[in-house]
Amino acid sequence: MNYAMVQELAARHFGPPHGSLTLGKSKKQPAHTHGDPPNEYYYYYLENEEEMLAIAELLQAGFADKGIPLPKLTRSFPQKSPPQCARLAAGDGGWNLAIYNVVGVTYHRTTGGKTAATLRLHNMPTVSLCDSNPDFYGYFEPSWFSRSHTPAHRREGVCYWVNKAMKTSDRFREFSADFFSTAAQETGLGILQNAATAIRRWGCFLPPVSYQDLLASRTPADLLRRVSTGTAPPAFSPNSVDLNTAYVMQTLTPLLQPQEVEQLTALDAKTLSAAVTLPQFYGEFQPQLFLTKLYASLFQNQL
C-alpha cells in the first residue's frame, strides 16, 4: 500500500491533515514539487476546537498582554471515548501510520510570546502500521504497549488491545475495515475483504491465525481448517457467513445440536458481537459464558 493510499484513508477517517498538534495552524497541505511526501502530518477532528482556541485567546489577554508569566495549564478529555489522532510519517521511501488517543490539551507560551493550545497524545499508539512490516503493517504484530499488557496466553491473530480498540471506537473500527478492504483491492486477495467484512460487522477479528495463515486461506472454510484441527467437520456452510461468525459457530459446534448451530447463521452480526467478551477468546474459551451473553443479547433485541 503506497503513501497516497494511506494518506487518503487517514484523512477520510480521522480528519484533515495538520502540520502540527498546535491548534489554529493551517490545515492545507503545501505542494511538493520534488514528488516526495511530507515528513510528518497529523490527522484529527475536534468538535470543540473553536472552544479551545477561544480559551487560548482569553489566556493571551489575561497573561501575555499584561506581562504575567503563563502557568502551564492542561485540560484532560474524557477517557471513555477520547478523540483520536493519526500521525503519518514518511522516510527512506516508506511510511509509518500511528494512531493515538488524544488525552487532552495543554495551554502554553510559544517562543513568540503568544498563547497556544497543543493537543496531548497518549504516550503509546493504539496501533503502529508500517509498510515494511511483514505482519500486515502491524495489525498482526502487537505494539510494545500490546505486548506489555497482553496476558501470557496471547495467541495468534489480531492482538487483544487492537481488537479492544476496534470494539470501543467506531472511528478506528471503520478505518481498520477500510484498511483491510483497500489492501484486498490492491492485492486481489479476497480473504482480506472477508476480514474487512468481519471487522465492520463485529468490531473485532477473532480467528487465531497469523497473517501468513490468513493469506493462505482462500475461503472461510480454509481458515476454519487451520484453527479447528482435529475437530468434527462444521455443521454449516462456512463460506456462507463472515469469518468471525464461522469461527464462533465452529467453536460452539461440539456443544450444540446441528440444527442449533444452523440457527446461528440466521442471527445478525450485532446480536452475535454483543455476546463477545474479548478475554474469553484470548484465554481458555468459555462457551457457556458466550452462550449466556448471546441469550441475553437475543432477549434484549426482542424488548
Secondary structure by P-SEA (a helix, b strand, c coil): ccaaaaaaaaaacccccccccccccccccccccccccccbbbbbcccaaaaaaaaaaaaaaacccccccccbbbbbccccbbbbbbbbbbccccbbbbbbbbcbbbbbbccccbbbbbbbccccccbbbbcccccccccccccaaaaacccccccccccaaaaaaaaccaaaaaaaaaaaaaaaaaaccaaaaaaaaaaaacccccccccaaaaaacccaaaaaaaacccccccccccccccaaaaaaaaaacccccaaaaaaaaaccaaaaaaaccaaaaaccccaaaaaaaaaaaaaaaac
